[in-house]
Amino acid sequence: MKTHQIMKAAVIYFALVFATAFVLGTIRVLWLVPIVGTRTAELVEMPLMLAVVIIAARWVVRHFEEAMGSLTPWLGVGGTALVLALLFDFTVVLWIRGLSISQYVEAFDPVAGTAYFVMLGVFALMPLLAARKESSNVMEGVR
């Protein structure tokens, strides 16, 4: 039962973040990159994506906290969502862009690419962090 809830929460979390990333990425590529360049455009997008990750994780935690019962399953939610994101990147995105995995990795800007990989880690950990925050709020009687 809990595995089903972890998968469901992970898919919803991934979908919320991916849908927003798709919209922001389209705006970045079509309008921002020609004006400020790729690196700056990607770095401008990062704080917006961080906010989206936080909001999506908090939403998912609030909607699934009773089904999870503890903090540990939230690592599974974040890890599963990360696997979904990487699978999507390494299949659909590469296919659309016509790139191999090595070309994809080589195309990363050293600064923006590092920020991207850090954001992937944040994306994976945010459900756990949001659940810890919710748990501490409940213990303090704040909600």
N, CA, C and O of each residue as an XYZ file, in Angstrom:
572
protein
N       0.826     -1.203      0.000
C       0.000      0.000      0.000
C       0.867      1.262      0.000
O       0.628      2.181     -0.783
N       1.877      1.304      0.882
C       2.715      2.499      0.967
C       3.520      2.701     -0.320
O       3.736      3.836     -0.745
N       3.970      1.590     -0.948
C       4.712      1.712     -2.202
C       3.862      2.393     -3.263
O       4.360      3.220     -4.026
N       2.598      2.053     -3.314
C       1.671      2.677     -4.259
C       1.558      4.182     -3.976
O       1.544      4.987     -4.907
N       1.479      4.551     -2.723
C       1.372      5.967     -2.350
C       2.667      6.721     -2.676
O       2.628      7.869     -3.118
N       3.804      6.072     -2.457
C       5.094      6.691     -2.802
C       5.153      6.955     -4.300
O       5.530      8.045     -4.730
N       4.782      5.956     -5.092
C       4.792      6.126     -6.554
C       3.838      7.231     -6.996
O       4.187      8.071     -7.825
N       2.652      7.222     -6.442
C       1.652      8.226     -6.804
C       2.152      9.630     -6.448
O       2.054     10.548     -7.261
N       2.684      9.794     -5.240
C       3.201     11.098     -4.816
C       4.378     11.525     -5.691
O       4.489     12.696     -6.056
N       5.256     10.579     -6.027
C       6.424     10.879     -6.858
C       6.019     11.322     -8.260
O       6.567     12.285     -8.796
N       5.063     10.618     -8.848
C       4.612     10.967    -10.201
C       3.967     12.360    -10.201
O       4.207     13.157    -11.109
N       3.162     12.644     -9.197
C       2.520     13.963     -9.122
C       3.566     15.049     -8.922
O       3.521     16.086     -9.584
N       4.507     14.818     -8.012
C       5.593     15.783     -7.757
C       6.390     16.027     -9.033
O       6.626     17.176     -9.408
N       6.803     14.957     -9.699
C       7.535     15.085    -10.961
C       6.714     15.873    -11.983
O       7.236     16.781    -12.630
N       5.436     15.531    -12.130
C       4.583     16.175    -13.139
C       4.423     17.672    -12.865
O       4.469     18.481    -13.792
N       4.239     18.036    -11.617
C       4.100     19.459    -11.278
C       5.365     20.236    -11.643
O       5.301     21.301    -12.257
N       6.507     19.686    -11.255
C       7.777     20.374    -11.522
C       8.089     20.346    -13.014
O       8.512     21.357    -13.574
N       7.886     19.194    -13.669
C       8.197     19.099    -15.089
C       7.327     20.037    -15.920
O       7.832     20.705    -16.823
N       6.038     20.096    -15.632
C       5.146     20.961    -16.412
C       5.598     22.418    -16.331
O       5.610     23.131    -17.334
N       5.967     22.845    -15.136
C       6.441     24.216    -14.978
C       7.780     24.408    -15.677
O       8.003     25.427    -16.331
N       8.674     23.427    -15.540
C       9.984     23.503    -16.204
C       9.824     23.575    -17.716
O      10.576     24.280    -18.389
N       8.853     22.854    -18.249
C       8.605     22.887    -19.691
C       8.202     24.295    -20.139
O       8.707     24.805    -21.139
N       7.297     24.908    -19.396
C       6.841     26.265    -19.733
C       7.992     27.260    -19.594
O       8.253     28.050    -20.502
N       8.683     27.215    -18.443
C       9.794     28.146    -18.231
C      10.928     27.909    -19.225
O      11.544     28.861    -19.705
N      11.205     26.638    -19.535
C      12.252     26.324    -20.508
C      11.928     26.854    -21.894
O      12.813     27.326    -22.607
N      10.680     26.778    -22.267
C      10.259     27.319    -23.568
C      10.453     28.833    -23.604
O      10.971     29.376    -24.580
N      10.042     29.499    -22.550
C      10.223     30.950    -22.455
C      11.710     31.295    -22.482
O      12.130     32.221    -23.175
N      12.502     30.536    -21.719
C      13.951     30.781    -21.659
C      14.586     30.667    -23.037
O      15.327     31.555    -23.457
N      14.298     29.572    -23.742
C      14.942     29.318    -25.032
C      14.473     30.302    -26.103
O      15.286     30.814    -26.873
N      13.179     30.567    -26.156
C      12.645     31.407    -27.227
C      12.880     32.903    -27.010
O      13.113     33.639    -27.969
N      12.820     33.355    -25.758
C      12.880     34.804    -25.538
C      14.083     35.273    -24.729
O      14.630     36.339    -25.011
N      14.500     34.515    -23.744
C      15.557     35.010    -22.872
C      16.959     34.741    -23.417
O      17.820     35.617    -23.342
N      17.207     33.552    -23.963
C      18.529     33.218    -24.487
C      18.989     34.207    -25.561
O      20.142     34.636    -25.512
N      18.145     34.593    -26.531
C      18.616     35.551    -27.539
C      19.020     36.914    -26.954
O      19.825     37.633    -27.546
N      18.470     37.255    -25.812
C      18.756     38.558    -25.207
C      19.992     38.517    -24.309
O      20.850     39.396    -24.394
N      20.085     37.492    -23.443
C      21.151     37.483    -22.428
C      22.137     36.330    -22.568
O      23.141     36.301    -21.856
N      21.885     35.391    -23.453
C      22.772     34.245    -23.619
C      22.312     33.051    -22.793
O      21.497     33.178    -21.879
N      22.853     31.897    -23.137
C      22.405     30.645    -22.527
C      22.705     30.581    -21.034
O      21.814     30.286    -20.237
N      23.949     30.855    -20.647
C      24.320     30.730    -19.237
C      23.463     31.614    -18.352
O      22.891     31.145    -17.367
N      23.371     32.882    -18.695
C      22.593     33.823    -17.874
C      21.128     33.422    -17.846
O      20.491     33.479    -16.794
N      20.582     33.015    -18.993
C      19.177     32.613    -19.048
C      18.919     31.412    -18.140
O      17.915     31.372    -17.428
N      19.821     30.440    -18.166
C      19.645     29.261    -17.314
C      19.771     29.628    -15.837
O      19.032     29.106    -15.002
N      20.700     30.518    -15.515
C      20.874     30.927    -14.119
C      19.707     31.784    -13.621
O      19.362     31.736    -12.440
N      19.106     32.559    -14.507
C      17.924     33.344    -14.133
C      16.745     32.412    -13.835
O      15.930     32.687    -12.955
N      16.671     31.326    -14.572
C      15.575     30.368    -14.392
C      15.695     29.576    -13.086
O      14.680     29.153    -12.533
N      16.900     29.372    -12.591
C      17.124     28.519    -11.416
C      16.335     28.940    -10.170
O      15.708     28.078     -9.555
N      16.332     30.210     -9.767
C      15.561     30.566     -8.564
C      14.056     30.327     -8.738
O      13.361     29.967     -7.788
N      13.574     30.530     -9.950
C      12.156     30.248    -10.214
C      11.871     28.762    -10.064
O      10.857     28.373     -9.485
N      12.767     27.935    -10.587
C      12.580     26.488    -10.463
C      12.718     26.031     -9.014
O      12.027     25.106     -8.587
N      13.605     26.671     -8.257
C      13.725     26.340     -6.837
C      12.403     26.612     -6.124
O      11.949     25.801     -5.317
N      11.793     27.744     -6.421
C      10.493     28.066     -5.818
C       9.441     27.033     -6.214
O       8.634     26.618     -5.382
N       9.447     26.623     -7.461
C       8.486     25.618     -7.945
C       8.704     24.288     -7.225
O       7.742     23.636     -6.819
N       9.955     23.889     -7.066
C      10.279     22.639     -6.380
C       9.774     22.684     -4.935
O       9.179     21.721     -4.452
N      10.011     23.790     -4.258
C       9.565     23.934     -2.872
C       8.040     23.881     -2.783
O       7.488     23.156     -1.955
N       7.371     24.638     -3.625
C       5.903     24.680     -3.595
C       5.309     23.311     -3.943
O       4.372     22.856     -3.287
N       5.852     22.658     -4.971
C       5.341     21.335     -5.369
C       5.573     20.306     -4.267
O       4.692     19.496     -3.979
N       6.738     20.333     -3.658
C       7.030     19.374     -2.585
C       6.097     19.601     -1.398
O       5.570     18.642     -0.833
N       5.892     20.837     -1.023
C       4.990     21.127      0.102
C       3.563     20.684     -0.212
O       2.875     20.147      0.657
N       3.118     20.904     -1.443
C       1.768     20.497     -1.835
C       1.620     18.978     -1.747
O       0.643     18.471     -1.196
N       2.596     18.261     -2.295
C       2.541     16.800     -2.284
C       2.591     16.273     -0.850
O       1.861     15.343     -0.507
N       3.440     16.853     -0.018
C       3.525     16.416      1.378
C       2.190     16.621      2.083
O       1.720     15.733      2.794
N       1.590     17.764      1.893
C       0.300     18.025      2.549
C      -0.789     17.065      2.091
O      -1.663     16.698      2.877
N      -0.745     16.661      0.840
C      -1.787     15.779      0.323
C      -1.534     14.294      0.593
O      -2.459     13.487      0.503
N      -0.296     13.926      0.920
C       0.028     12.515      1.128
C       0.599     12.222      2.512
O       0.986     11.083      2.775
N       0.664     13.210      3.405
C       1.345     12.992      4.685
C       0.700     11.891      5.524
O       1.414     11.136      6.183
N      -0.610     11.779      5.519
C      -1.266     10.728      6.311
C      -0.941      9.336      5.773
O      -0.778      8.396      6.550
N      -0.847      9.200      4.459
C      -0.567      7.892      3.858
C       0.871      7.445      4.111
O       1.147      6.246      4.125
N       1.789      8.387      4.310
C       3.196      8.028      4.471
C       3.522      7.577      5.893
O       4.287      6.630      6.076
N       2.966      8.225      6.878
C       3.144      7.789      8.257
C       4.457      8.177      8.913
O       4.501      8.292     10.138
N       5.518      8.381      8.164
C       6.805      8.778      8.736
C       7.578      9.577      7.693
O       7.081      9.831      6.595
N       8.790      9.968      8.045
C       9.601     10.766      7.119
C      10.305      9.921      6.059
O      10.539     10.396      4.948
N      10.642      8.689      6.386
C      11.440      7.849      5.488
C      10.854      7.697      4.080
O      11.610      7.780      3.112
N       9.547      7.479      3.920
C       9.014      7.321      2.555
C       9.244      8.536      1.652
O       9.226      8.415      0.427
N       9.458      9.699      2.254
C       9.664     10.902      1.440
C      10.985     10.859      0.676
O      11.117     11.499     -0.367
N      11.955     10.115      1.183
C      13.176      9.893      0.394
C      12.845      9.101     -0.866
O      13.394      9.360     -1.937
N      11.941      8.135     -0.728
C      11.497      7.359     -1.881
C      10.754      8.218     -2.891
O      10.916      8.046     -4.100
N       9.941      9.142     -2.396
C       9.211     10.048     -3.295
C      10.203     10.894     -4.091
O      10.112     10.972     -5.316
N      11.143     11.522     -3.399
C      12.126     12.370     -4.086
C      13.019     11.575     -5.019
O      13.298     12.010     -6.136
N      13.470     10.411     -4.567
C      14.326      9.571     -5.411
C      13.611      9.065     -6.646
O      14.177      9.039     -7.738
N      12.374      8.666     -6.468
C      11.586      8.185     -7.614
C      11.316      9.325     -8.596
O      11.406      9.136     -9.809
N      10.988     10.495     -8.081
C      10.761     11.657     -8.951
C      12.038     12.015     -9.712
O      11.980     12.388    -10.884
N      13.193     11.903     -9.046
C      14.472     12.169     -9.711
C      14.714     11.160    -10.833
O      15.135     11.536    -11.927
N      14.452      9.888    -10.567
C      14.621      8.863    -11.605
C      13.707      9.169    -12.795
O      14.128      9.051    -13.946
N      12.475      9.555    -12.525
C      11.555      9.911    -13.611
C      12.097     11.086    -14.421
O      12.037     11.075    -15.650
N      12.625     12.099    -13.734
C      13.173     13.275    -14.424
C      14.361     12.887    -15.299
O      14.463     13.324    -16.445
N      15.254     12.068    -14.758
C      16.431     11.653    -15.532
C      16.044     10.762    -16.704
O      16.585     10.906    -17.800
N      15.109      9.842    -16.479
C      14.635      9.002    -17.583
C      14.035      9.858    -18.692
O      14.281      9.625    -19.875
N      13.257     10.837    -18.297
C      12.642     11.709    -19.291
C      13.709     12.504    -20.034
O      13.663     12.614    -21.259
N      14.678     13.062    -19.293
C      15.770     13.815    -19.921
C      16.553     12.944    -20.898
O      16.854     13.371    -22.012
N      16.881     11.728    -20.478
C      17.740     10.876    -21.286
C      17.011     10.156    -22.410
O      17.649      9.488    -23.224
N      15.715     10.275    -22.470
C      14.972      9.643    -23.570
C      14.296     10.702    -24.429
O      14.760     11.001    -25.529
N      13.226     11.259    -23.943
C      12.418     12.175    -24.749
C      13.188     13.441    -25.129
O      13.208     13.829    -26.297
N      13.815     14.078    -24.155
C      14.509     15.342    -24.433
C      15.661     15.118    -25.410
O      15.841     15.889    -26.353
N      16.434     14.066    -25.182
C      17.548     13.795    -26.102
C      17.045     13.431    -27.487
O      17.645     13.823    -28.488
N      15.955     12.690    -27.554
C      15.384     12.321    -28.844
C      14.896     13.571    -29.581
O      15.156     13.726    -30.774
N      14.199     14.450    -28.886
C      13.696     15.681    -29.513
C      14.847     16.552    -29.998
O      14.786     17.119    -31.089
N      15.893     16.657    -29.190
C      17.037     17.502    -29.539
C      18.019     16.799    -30.465
O      18.928     17.435    -30.998
N      17.848     15.496    -30.663
C      18.735     14.746    -31.552
C      20.146     14.610    -31.009
O      21.109     14.664    -31.774
N      20.285     14.432    -29.690
C      21.594     14.344    -29.061
C      21.812     12.970    -28.441
O      20.861     12.297    -28.045
N      23.071     12.565    -28.363
C      23.424     11.385    -27.577
C      23.619     11.847    -26.127
O      23.670     13.047    -25.855
N      23.728     10.894    -25.208
C      23.942     11.254    -23.803
C      25.265     12.000    -23.644
O      25.338     12.977    -22.899
N      26.300     11.552    -24.332
C      27.602     12.232    -24.213
C      27.527     13.651    -24.779
O      28.106     14.570    -24.199
N      26.831     13.848    -25.890
C      26.664     15.202    -26.429
C      25.876     16.084    -25.465
O      26.170     17.269    -25.310
N      24.882     15.499    -24.827
C      24.052     16.219    -23.862
C      24.904     16.711    -22.688
O      24.818     17.874    -22.294
N      25.724     15.818    -22.136
C      26.568     16.175    -20.997
C      27.628     17.193    -21.404
O      27.896     18.137    -20.661
N      28.226     17.013    -22.565
C      29.256     17.942    -23.049
C      28.696     19.332    -23.322
O      29.435     20.315    -23.271
N      27.408     19.424    -23.609
C      26.792     20.713    -23.932
C      26.536     21.585    -22.700
O      26.247     22.774    -22.834
N      26.641     21.007    -21.510
C      26.393     21.797    -20.301
C      27.464     22.858    -20.107
O      28.659     22.586    -20.224
N      27.020     24.063    -19.813
C      27.906     25.144    -19.409
C      28.470     24.773    -18.035
O      27.724     24.262    -17.199
N      29.754     25.011    -17.773
C      30.324     24.609    -16.480
C      29.596     25.224    -15.274
O      29.413     24.550    -14.261
N      29.192     26.457    -15.368
C      28.524     27.129    -14.245
C      27.054     26.723    -14.174
O      26.593     26.237    -13.142
N      26.323     26.920    -15.260
C      24.895     26.598    -15.272
C      24.676     25.092    -15.138
O      23.697     24.663    -14.528
N      25.571     24.291    -15.699
C      25.461     22.842    -15.584
C      25.633     22.382    -14.150
O      24.908     21.502    -13.685
N      26.591     22.973    -13.446
C      26.779     22.647    -12.030
C      25.535     23.027    -11.233
O      25.078     22.257    -10.388
N      24.992     24.204    -11.497
C      23.771     24.637    -10.816
C      22.620     23.670    -11.114
O      21.820     23.365    -10.230
N      22.540     23.195    -12.344
C      21.496     22.241    -12.731
C      21.612     20.948    -11.932
O      20.615     20.433    -11.426
N      22.836     20.424    -11.820
C      23.018     19.170    -11.094
C      22.768     19.346     -9.597
O      22.269     18.429     -8.945
N      23.104     20.501     -9.051
C      22.771     20.787     -7.654
C      21.253     20.837     -7.493
O      20.713     20.323     -6.514
N      20.570     21.453     -8.454
C      19.105     21.522     -8.399
C      18.470     20.133     -8.473
O      17.424     19.904     -7.865
N      19.077     19.213     -9.199
C      18.558     17.846     -9.227
C      18.619     17.226     -7.826
O      17.694     16.532     -7.405
N      19.708     17.484     -7.121
C      19.815     17.003     -5.748
C      18.781     17.632     -4.838
O      18.176     16.951     -4.010
N      18.579     18.931     -4.991
C      17.565     19.642     -4.201
C      16.183     19.082     -4.515
O      15.376     18.864     -3.612
N      15.916     18.852     -5.790
C      14.645     18.274     -6.228
C      14.402     16.927     -5.538
O      13.293     16.652     -5.080
N      15.438     16.093     -5.466
C      15.299     14.771     -4.853
C      15.066     14.861     -3.344
O      14.321     14.056     -2.786
N      15.687     15.821     -2.688
C      15.598     15.925     -1.226
C      14.420     16.759     -0.724
O      14.039     16.645      0.441
N      13.847     17.585     -1.576
C      12.830     18.536     -1.116
C      11.589     17.889     -0.500
O      11.073     18.439      0.473
N      11.075     16.762     -0.996
C       9.930     16.159     -0.294
C      10.257     15.812      1.164
O       9.429     16.020      2.051
N      11.447     15.290      1.408
C      11.849     14.982      2.780
C      11.953     16.259      3.608
O      11.475     16.305      4.741
N      12.569     17.285      3.052
C      12.708     18.553      3.779
C      11.342     19.174      4.067
O      11.112     19.701      5.155
N      10.444     19.110      3.094
C       9.095     19.652      3.290
C       8.328     18.838      4.335
O       7.576     19.403      5.129
N       8.513     17.528      4.338
C       7.843     16.673      5.324
C       8.384     16.950      6.724
O       7.624     16.962      7.692
N       9.676     17.170      6.833
C      10.263     17.518      8.138
C       9.701     18.830      8.643
O       9.411     18.972      9.831
N       9.545     19.791      7.743
C       8.983     21.093      8.116
C       7.535     20.917      8.587
O       7.142     21.468      9.615
N       6.751     20.153      7.836
C       5.359     19.888      8.221
C       5.302     19.176      9.568
O       4.475     19.506     10.418
N       6.182     18.202      9.755
C       6.213     17.438     10.992
C       6.541     18.340     12.180
O       5.926     18.215     13.239
N       7.496     19.239     12.013
C       7.845     20.144     13.116
C       6.725     21.147     13.372
O       6.500     21.535     14.518
N       6.022     21.573     12.328
C       4.883     22.480     12.511
C       3.766     21.805     13.293
O       3.144     22.429     14.152
N       3.508     20.536     13.001
C       2.457     19.801     13.698
C       2.832     19.632     15.173
O       1.987     19.776     16.057
N       4.099     19.327     15.426
C       4.550     19.154     16.806
C       4.453     20.450     17.607
O       4.194     20.426     18.810
N       4.660     21.573     16.936
C       4.573     22.866     17.597
C       3.138     23.369     17.670
O       2.863     24.382     18.313
N       2.224     22.663     17.012
C       0.830     23.098     16.996
C       0.542     24.181     15.978
O      -0.518     24.806     16.020
N       1.472     24.413     15.061
C       1.309     25.426     14.017
C       0.825     24.739     12.765
O       1.398     23.730     12.352
N      -0.191     25.248     12.168
C      -0.647     24.687     10.908
C      -1.483     25.649     10.174
O      -1.960     25.344      9.080
